[in-house]
Amino acid sequence: MKILIGTNWISEDEPCFELYEQDVQSPDSSGFHRYEVYRVMRGGRITEFRQDKGSVEKYRGIEPLVILGGLVYPDGRIEILETVGRMREMADQYRNHIHFDNKELAEVDNV
């Protein structure tokens, strides 16, 4: 079993392997919330930071996202290419951008 290390803080210039957003039930069972999750590199290990972004109602019509900031090589070596600050900026730009209709992208009729 793989154990994930968590943290309660991150810094803007910290190496960031991945940022993703997902809608999940909040730990206090107060409803579904959007969580922004950063996976940063600390001491040679991936460490996870989660930020509650509030009710999913605020994000209606905005798809969950995944942004990769690093590479994993066949030998298991990890190379981090981005920082928390740059990844946060990419996520903000994505959220504030008008997106294509998924049905249009899949060339499905809207009938």
N, C-alpha and C positions, 0 to 999 in steps of 0.2 A: 504494500500500500504506500502510495506517495503522499507525503505530508506537505501541505502548502503553508508557507510562512506568510503571516499578515503583518501589516503595520498601520499605525494611525496618523502618519504624516508622510508627505512627499515634498520634494523641492522642484522648482521649475527647471533647473539645469541637470537634474538627475537622469541617467540613462534609462530609457523607457523601451521595453521590448514590445508591449502591446497595450492598446487602449480599446476597450469595448464598452458598449452600453446595452443593457438588457432590462426588460420589465420583469420583475419578480415580486413575490409576496414579501412585504417588509418583515423584519424579525419580530416586531411587536404585533403582527397580524392586523395592522391598521389599514390594509388594502395593498393593492399593487402599486409599486413605485418604480421609477426609472433609476437605475444605478449606473454610475460611470465607474468603470473598473480599470485601474492602471496596474500593469505588471512591470515593475522596475527591477533593475539588477543591483543587488546589494551583497557585497562580500562573496561574489561569485555564484550567488543563488538568486532565483527569481522570487520576488516578494510582492504581495498583492495589497493594493490600497483600494477601498470601496468608498464611493461618495454617493449618498442618497440625494438625488436631484428632484425629489418630490413626486407627487401623484402622476400616474401615467396619463391622466386627463390633460395635463399641460403639454404632453408630447403627442397628442392624437395627430395622426397623419405623418409623423416623423418615424421612419423605420429605425430599428436598432442598428448599430453600426459596429464594425470591427476595423481597426487600423493597426497594421503591423509596423513596428519600428525596428525590427531586427531580423536576423537570419539565423537559421539552424542548419549547420553543415552535416553531411552524412556521418562524419566521425563524432557528432554530438557537440561540437564546438558551437558556441553562440556568439554572434557579433551584433552589437547594438549600434544602430545608425541614427536614432532620434533621441530627443529629450522629452521630458514631461511637458515642458512649455510649448514645444513645437507640436506635439501630439494634441495637446489641449486646443491649440489654435486651429489645427486641421478639423477637429471635431466641431468646434464652434462654426467654422466656415461651412461645413457640411449641413449642420442643423439650420443655418440661416439662408441656405440656398434653395431655390425652387427646383424641385426634382421632377424627373420624368414619371409619368404614370407607369407602374409596373406592367399593366396589361398592354400598354403601347409598346414597351420594350420587348415583351414576349410576342408581339404581333397577334394578340388575341382580340377578337371583336368585343366591344363593350355592350353586347346585346343582352 
